[in-house]
């Protein structure tokens, strides 16, 4: 490729030689791969789908995530931000999808996904008319909440993955610790291009240690086909107005996470504020590609916060480079054996390399709060939103007397609580005069 140079990995535009771009793209995919397919695996299991159909949905999830990432990086019309954001199947929708799927049918879930995605996509296109309520202090508070909400995810992975029989075992501690130390040492002592591959290096070292300890299971590779085309409309969409309303509420929650992620990647990766056009395009992808996900039998997609943390760590923002990761995801869907191989990476390995990435998002949130200024008003908004959002959702039994829809939206989603409270406080609290600011 003409004018390809390795230095371009730190710029949004330009190309990078494939030999250097592919490892970085693969690093992004490894950081989110298991989290991308896990919601589909849980959904298929709880809704009683057979093994062959479950495998097809996992394949579709990888293809849809790759398509969503590619459109996010290289916009189509006004759909897409052009920012270095990786998209994937969202956990945010899982509880609601399970409730609708077991109460009504899987077809009803798909109908909700399609309609809800179209609504969020349209809201994204017209974001300039309502985005004024998302002030800098609201965005900064949401980014901080996203970082804190991910810390337990990283810790659970480090210990082997929530619900597994060997959770917190010595082997998981060894693998997680070796992976983390490998990432850290590589970050400290490597220079130039190699420095940005610290996570991939840690994954490789951790995987080798896990192999030596007998923790890698290759059974998933048995009876896996080499090539398989995606399954289009594996379920007939059904439309139930009550279920659709429930799903649309969750779409609004997901939109808050996308707003926070998009704001964070612009601030930490590009050292500038996000533009209205970029934010609008980011939300539009979230919605419209989620509708496409529904056509392939999948639950909605959204931006992946762990990859925002990876951008913050490595400072790699090149669209072409991250786009190679999108291509890898699509190929993983078309060639199931490749995708199956990626699923053999133990959770403890992933936890070891993601725990620091999630902490980076927390720090990015602190930096955004600092840029907003610690005035009395800003401190009140951030402090109350974070304390209620993080505190109440850690004691989610508090919500047991609320309607089911309130529980599914807020009881375990601190980002949703933080966002709603921050927006309300931002609208209610009186604006500070210049005189008040000087006093603070």
Secondary structure, DSSP 8 states (H G I E B T S, - for coil): -TT--GGGGGSSSS---HHHHHHHHHHHHHHHHHHHHHHHHHHHHHTT--HHHHHHHHHHHHHHHHHHHHHHHS-BTTB---SS--EEE-STTHHHHHHHHHHT-HHHHHHHHHHHHHHHHHHHHTGGGTGGGS-HHHHHHHHHHHHHHHHHHHHHHHTT-TT-TTTT-HHHHHHHHHHHHHHHHHHHH--GGGGGGHHHHHHHHHHHHHHHTT----GGGTT--S-----S-SS-----HHHHHHHHHHHHHHHHHHHHHHHHHHHHHSSS---HHHHHHHHHHHHHHHHHHHHTT---EEE-HHHHHHHHHH----HHHHHHHHHHHHHHHHSHHHHHHHTTS-HHHHHHHHHHHHHHHHHHHHHHHHHH---HHHHHHHHHHHHHHHHHHHTGGGGTTS-HHHIIIIIT-HHHHHHHHHHHHHHHS----HHHHHH-
